[in-house]
Structures are given as structure tokens and as C-alpha cells.
Amino acid sequence: MAAVVDKVTVFVLRPAPAGPELLLFEHPYAGIQIPAGTVEPGEGLEQAARREVAEETGLRLVEPCRLLGQAEDRLPEGSRIVAATTHVYARPDVTSFDWSVFPRGVVVTLQREANGFCQVLREEWDRWPDPQYLTMSILGWVPQEAIAARQMRHFFLCEFRGETPERWTAEADNHRFAVFWAPVAALPPIVRPQDGWLSFLSGALHLPYS
């Protein structure tokens, strides 16, 4: 089993007359979020931070990014994270039918282990604005080395001084995101557990953003 999967979260601030504003996006099925994602193999942390912002918001950062800190993201009891993109097999055997693929960074629930494989369950729900129903469920076997029990999150602060619309859209992961700036002093509700990440931002607000 892999040791740990690295994640990044990126606070992008821009100066505004009433105080700094934070870059956010609204997922059509999962609420308002901060740009974040999984570090790819061989990718640097800051490189991953810039890539995630570009993919989820369309905004390409040129200013330096500052590492604010890191913390272990505790997975739910019994959960694992896919550490390497892997085929999903019908049996604990690579010669069995491989009928799906789990990408790196997906959280799954461990069911059982056998012959160097783990049987895992991946579920997605329609959760916004309220939990409604299960939209997808995939149960299958993946090699033990393809999953990890721990993930580490690295928090970055990036300054943006360019021009953008107040709101725009971005296409990512087969979804259309609504991207916007929000005053740090009056942020809209951000989905859990991302709302807890804002504590990493609070200590950085003494920096000159206006």
C-alpha cells in the first residue's frame, strides 16, 4: 500500500478597495469551493497548486505562491485514497475483467483484502444543495499498492493583480463551474471540510493585499 498522497489547496487573493477578495468557484452538485486537488506523480507542490487553479477556474497565475503550511487530511474511518490511477477488476486477479478505472485522488471505502488486492467501493452522491440520492456506485478490486491510507494537504497563498470579470465560467471534470471573487470579510458558505481550511488563511492576512 502506498504511504501517502499529497493534496494542495490554493487561496488566491486579489486587492480590492474594501479589503482582499478570495477566488472561489461553485460546483453544480457540490457547492462553493476553494481551488484544490491532487498532486500528480513527479509534480512539484507549487506546480500542482498553479495547475489546479488553472483547471478549476481558468485563471493562470504568474505571481509567486507562498506555502502557508501543511496538515494531514484524515480520511473517514475505513476509507482509503487512490494513490495511482488503476484499473478496477471483477476479481482479485489482473486477468479478470477490468471494467472501470479509478483516477488518482479518489476516496474509496475498503471492503476486504485478498491476494495482494483490496476490494473497494466508490460512491458519488447528489449532495447540493442537500443530500438527495446516490448517483453512482462502483465496487471492485484494485492492487494494494494503488491505494494509500493517508493524505497530506499543503496550503498555498497566491496573489493576483490582473484583471478578470467579477464572475465567469470554467469547464472542468465534465462540469461547468461558476467562478467568482468574494470579500474575505464576508465569505459565502463554503462546503465542508473546506470551510475548516480557512484557518490557514487567517494568519496570512497581515500581508499587503491592498
C-alpha positions in Angstrom: 0.0 0.0 0.0 1.3 3.4 -0.9 2.5 5.6 2.0 0.7 9.0 1.4 -1.0 11.1 -1.3 -0.2 14.8 -1.4 -3.0 17.3 -2.0 -2.9 21.1 -2.5 -5.3 23.9 -1.5 -4.8 27.3 -3.0 -6.0 30.6 -1.5 -5.9 33.2 -4.4 -6.3 36.7 -3.1 -6.7 40.0 -5.0 -6.7 43.5 -3.6 -9.9 45.5 -3.5 -11.0 48.8 -2.0 -13.0 47.2 0.8 -10.3 44.6 1.5 -8.9 41.4 0.0 -11.1 39.1 -2.1 -10.8 35.3 -2.3 -11.2 33.3 -5.5 -13.9 30.7 -5.2 -16.0 28.5 -7.6 -19.4 26.9 -7.3 -19.6 23.2 -8.3 -23.1 22.5 -9.8 -23.6 19.5 -7.5 -21.2 20.1 -4.5 -21.4 23.8 -3.5 -18.9 26.6 -3.2 -15.3 25.5 -3.0 -11.7 26.7 -2.8 -9.4 25.5 -5.7 -7.8 22.3 -4.6 -6.7 18.9 -5.9 -4.2 16.0 -6.0 -0.5 16.4 -6.7 0.4 14.2 -9.7 3.5 11.9 -9.6 6.7 13.8 -10.3 4.9 17.2 -9.9 6.1 19.9 -7.6 3.7 21.2 -4.9 3.6 24.8 -6.3 3.3 23.5 -9.8 0.3 21.4 -8.7 -1.2 24.5 -7.0 -0.9 26.6 -10.2 -2.3 23.7 -12.3 -5.3 23.2 -10.0 -6.2 26.9 -10.1 -6.0 26.9 -13.9 -8.0 23.7 -14.3 -10.8 24.7 -11.9 -11.1 28.4 -12.5 -9.3 29.1 -15.8 -7.1 31.7 -14.1 -3.4 31.3 -14.8 -1.2 32.7 -12.0 2.1 34.4 -12.7 2.8 35.8 -9.3 4.8 33.8 -6.7 2.9 31.5 -4.4 3.7 31.2 -0.7 3.4 27.9 1.2 1.4 28.6 4.4 1.7 25.1 5.9 0.5 21.6 5.7 -1.7 19.2 7.7 -2.7 15.6 7.4 -6.2 15.2 5.9 -7.7 12.5 8.0 -9.8 10.1 5.9 -13.1 8.8 7.1 -13.0 5.6 9.1 -12.5 2.7 6.7 -11.6 4.9 3.8 -8.6 4.8 1.5 -7.3 7.1 -1.3 -6.3 6.0 -4.7 -2.6 6.7 -5.0 -2.1 5.7 -8.6 -4.7 5.6 -11.4 -5.7 1.9 -11.6 -8.0 -0.5 -13.4 -10.8 -1.9 -11.3 -11.1 -5.7 -11.5 -14.0 -8.1 -11.1 -11.8 -10.4 -9.0 -8.6 -10.1 -7.1 -6.7 -11.1 -10.2 -5.3 -8.9 -13.0 -6.5 -11.4 -15.6 -10.1 -10.9 -14.6 -12.5 -8.4 -16.3 -11.2 -4.8 -15.7 -14.4 -2.9 -16.2 -13.6 0.6 -14.8 -10.7 2.9 -13.9 -10.2 4.9 -10.6 -8.1 8.0 -11.0 -5.5 9.1 -8.5 -7.0 11.1 -5.7 -10.4 9.4 -5.5 -11.5 8.4 -2.0 -12.9 4.8 -1.7 -14.2 2.6 1.2 -12.2 -0.5 1.9 -14.3 -3.7 2.0 -11.8 -6.5 2.3 -8.3 -7.6 1.2 -7.1 -10.8 -0.6 -4.1 -11.9 -2.7 -2.5 -8.5 -2.7 -5.7 -6.8 -3.8 -8.2 -4.6 -2.0 -12.0 -4.7 -2.7 -13.1 -1.1 -2.6 -16.3 0.9 -3.0 -16.6 4.2 -4.8 -19.8 6.2 -4.3 -20.9 9.6 -5.6 -23.9 11.5 -4.3 -26.1 14.3 -5.4 -25.3 16.5 -2.4 -26.1 20.1 -3.3 -27.9 22.0 -2.0 -29.0 19.0 0.2 -28.1 15.3 0.1 -30.6 13.7 -2.3 -29.6 10.3 -3.7 -26.7 8.0 -4.7 -25.8 8.8 -8.3 -23.0 6.2 -8.9 -21.7 3.2 -7.1 -18.7 1.1 -8.2 -17.5 -2.0 -6.3 -14.4 -3.9 -7.4 -10.8 -5.0 -6.7 -7.7 -2.9 -7.1 -4.0 -3.8 -6.4 -3.0 -3.0 -2.8 -0.1 -0.8 -4.0 -2.6 1.5 -5.8 -4.2 2.8 -2.7 -3.0 4.7 0.5 -4.3 5.2 4.0 -3.1 8.8 4.4 -3.2 12.1 2.5 -1.2 15.2 3.3 -2.6 18.7 2.4 -0.4 21.6 1.5 -1.8 25.1 1.7 -0.7 27.9 -0.7 -1.4 31.6 -0.8 -1.1 33.3 -4.2 -1.6 37.0 -5.0 -3.4 38.0 -8.2 -3.2 41.6 -9.5 -4.5 41.1 -13.0 -7.9 41.9 -14.5 -10.8 39.4 -14.5 -14.6 39.7 -14.8 -16.5 39.6 -11.5 -17.9 36.2 -12.5 -17.1 33.8 -15.2 -17.4 30.1 -16.0 -14.8 27.3 -16.3 -15.1 23.8 -17.6 -13.5 21.0 -15.5 -14.1 17.3 -14.8 -17.1 17.3 -17.2 -18.8 20.1 -15.2 -19.3 23.8 -15.6 -18.1 25.8 -12.6 -19.2 29.4 -11.8 -16.1 31.3 -10.7 -16.2 34.5 -8.7 -14.4 36.7 -6.2 -15.7 37.1 -2.6 -14.7 39.5 0.1 -12.7 37.7 2.7 -14.6 39.6 5.4 -17.9 38.3 4.1 -17.4 34.9 2.5 -20.4 32.8 1.4 -20.8 29.3 3.0 -18.1 27.0 1.8 -18.6 23.3 1.7 -17.2 21.0 4.5 -14.5 20.2 5.2 -13.1 23.1 3.1 -14.6 25.7 5.5 -12.1 24.5 8.1 -9.2 25.2 5.8 -9.8 28.9 6.1 -7.9 28.9 9.4 -4.7 28.6 7.3 -5.7 31.8 5.5 -6.4 33.9 8.6 -2.7 34.1 9.7 -1.7 35.4 6.3 -4.0 38.4 6.1 -1.4 40.7 7.6 0.3 40.6 4.2 -0.2 43.7 2.0 -3.0 42.9 -0.4 -4.5 46.4 -0.8 
